[in-house]
């Protein structure tokens, strides 16, 4: 049975947001904000989808 993608997206958004915030902080500290924002979003999305699939 196919899962509702909107429900999955709503569960992943907090992880993406946390990744974005961490990426901004690390980017500001290392003077490379562009790299760390994209990495933070990617890691946040990966962790979020992993957590959704576990449950």
N, C-alpha and C positions, 0 to 999 in steps of 0.2 A: 504494500500500500504506500502511496506517495505521501510524504509529509508536506504540510502546509509551509511554503517557503516564507511567507510573511511572519509566521510564528517563529521560525528559525532566525530570521533577520532581526526580530525584536530581541531575541536572547543574545545575539552576537554584538549588538550595538554597544553595550557597556564595555566589552573587551576592546573593541576598536577605539572607543573613547579613551580608555586607560592607556592603550598603546600610543595614541596620539599625544596625550599629555606627557608621557614618559619620553617620547621622541622629541618633543619640544624642549623639555628640560635638558636632556643629554645633548641635543643639538646646540642649545644656548651655551652650555658649558664647554663644548668642543669647537665652537665657531663653525659648525657645519650643519645648519638647521635643515637644509633640503634633504640631505642623506638620512638624517635621523627621523624626520617626520615620516618619510616613506617607509623606512624600516619599522618604525613604531606601529604604523597602520597595518603593515603586512604581518608582523608578529601578533598583533592584537586580533586580527581576523583569523589567523591560523589557530591561535589558542581558543578563541571563541567557538569556531566550528568544531574543534576537537572536543570541547566540553559539551557541546550540544549532541554530538554523535555518541558520547559515552553514556548519556542518560537514556 
